[in-house]
Amino acid sequence: MKTLYFTGTGNSLYLAKQIGGELFSIPQLIKDKTYNIEDDVVGFVVPCYYYTLPRLVEKYIRQANIKADYVFLILNNGGGGIVAAMTIIENLFKEKGFTHYYLNKIVMVDNFLPCYDMIYEKKVKNNQLLEPEITKIKEDIHNKLEFNIDEPIKDYHNLPEYNLNELHMDQIDEDYTIDLDSCNGCGICVKVCPVGNIKLENTIPNFFHYCEWCMSCIHNCPKRAIHIKNEINDERFINSDISLNEIIRSNEQ
């Protein structure tokens, strides 16, 4: 089994490690131009962004030559609605010719700072609480259960949430600011960015407007020097069972 993942703050990597199989970071597969994936079982463990897949994940699935008898995708989000995410994913899987698949979701800490309070999120959600759900998902995958946790949504293209991703993604890093008194030019933000959107210029991070909005740079900054407009507070989150080095190895471009 091959398990492909995309992670900004460690949640999807934690899930992928729990589910098992041979793990592959999608940003690194893209970097290495590895698009041929073959196994009896191929899975994806990814976050939900704006009610659908992260752009780089969807692009990778569309471009990849995936040969598998059984395919799964586990979506993690903060507990809010995912609207038509599973419908979009199921349609994508059908376009790719997948006939036996499993689609499920799991609630974890949501790192989207303008909407979620990290102090509260970390207080009420932890990896230990997820063990029964993860065990059930692993059993389902082992038994090659065919499943979609959500009912299909007809005419989702007309929903106001649909395509919000594409409308705003190329501008959102304009909402980022750098606290120059705190930033020490360590370059961790550059290393954890999965799309190479950040470069240091005179030791100051500069953003190039193709952000994936994973917020890995913000949450992993050791000085809490990167901020986004309207964040609830300056508390930050990294999955407690995932190290910064693991996130760097997963994302560095």
Disulfide bonds with the S-S distance in Angstrom:
none
